[in-house]
């Protein structure tokens, strides 16, 4: 599985660095760091939608405070 987080200027200002750190922590905590590729990308073209994150073809808008909920509902369920 590949998760891509936008690190362009707009998403960076909205907290992409914190989102990445939280995803890294959650992947480690759940022993998924070898099964999930976490990548960064510059500008996904949806700057008004917050920190843009893609999982496959699906686009999500995250904030640092909803990253754990996203992880549990969209990532972790694939490995249970």
C-alpha positions as CSV (number, residue, x, y, z in Angstrom):
1,X,0.0,0.0,0.0
2,X,1.2,3.5,-0.8
3,X,0.3,6.6,1.1
4,X,1.3,10.0,-0.5
5,X,1.2,13.2,1.5
6,X,1.3,16.6,-0.2
7,X,4.2,18.7,1.1
8,X,3.6,21.7,-1.2
9,X,3.5,25.1,0.4
10,X,-0.2,25.3,1.1
11,X,-0.4,21.8,2.6
12,X,2.8,22.4,4.5
13,X,1.3,25.5,6.1
14,X,-1.8,23.4,7.0
15,X,0.2,20.8,8.9
16,X,1.6,18.2,6.4
17,X,4.7,17.8,8.5
18,X,2.6,16.9,11.6
19,X,0.4,14.5,9.5
20,X,3.6,12.7,8.2
21,X,5.0,12.4,11.7
22,X,1.7,11.0,13.0
23,X,1.4,8.5,10.2
24,X,5.0,7.4,10.8
25,X,4.3,6.9,14.5
26,X,1.1,5.0,13.7
27,X,2.8,2.8,11.1
28,X,5.5,1.9,13.6
29,X,3.2,1.4,16.5
30,X,1.2,-1.1,14.4
31,X,4.2,-2.7,12.8
32,X,3.2,-1.7,9.3
33,X,6.2,0.3,8.3
34,X,7.4,-2.6,6.0
35,X,4.0,-3.0,4.4
36,X,3.1,0.7,3.7
37,X,5.1,3.0,1.6
38,X,4.9,6.6,2.9
39,X,5.8,9.2,0.3
40,X,5.7,12.9,-0.2
41,X,4.7,14.8,-3.3
42,X,4.6,18.5,-4.3
43,X,1.2,20.0,-5.0
44,X,-1.6,17.7,-5.8
45,X,-3.6,20.6,-7.2
46,X,-6.3,20.6,-4.5
47,X,-4.7,23.3,-2.3
48,X,-8.0,24.5,-0.7
49,X,-8.8,21.1,0.6
50,X,-6.1,21.0,3.3
51,X,-3.4,18.4,3.7
52,X,-4.0,16.3,0.7
53,X,-3.3,12.6,1.1
54,X,-3.8,9.8,-1.5
55,X,-4.1,6.1,-0.9
56,X,-4.1,4.5,-4.3
57,X,-6.6,6.5,-6.4
58,X,-8.5,7.9,-3.4
59,X,-7.9,11.5,-2.2
60,X,-8.4,12.5,1.4
61,X,-8.1,15.8,3.2
62,X,-6.4,15.5,6.6
63,X,-5.5,17.7,9.5
64,X,-3.1,16.7,12.2
65,X,-6.0,16.2,14.6
66,X,-7.9,13.7,12.4
67,X,-4.9,11.7,11.2
68,X,-5.4,8.9,13.7
69,X,-9.1,8.5,12.7
70,X,-8.0,8.4,9.1
71,X,-5.4,5.7,9.8
72,X,-7.8,3.5,11.7
73,X,-10.6,3.8,9.2
74,X,-8.7,3.8,5.9
75,X,-5.3,2.1,6.5
76,X,-5.4,-0.2,9.5
77,X,-8.6,-2.0,8.3
78,X,-6.7,-3.4,5.3
79,X,-4.3,-5.3,7.6
80,X,-6.7,-6.8,10.2
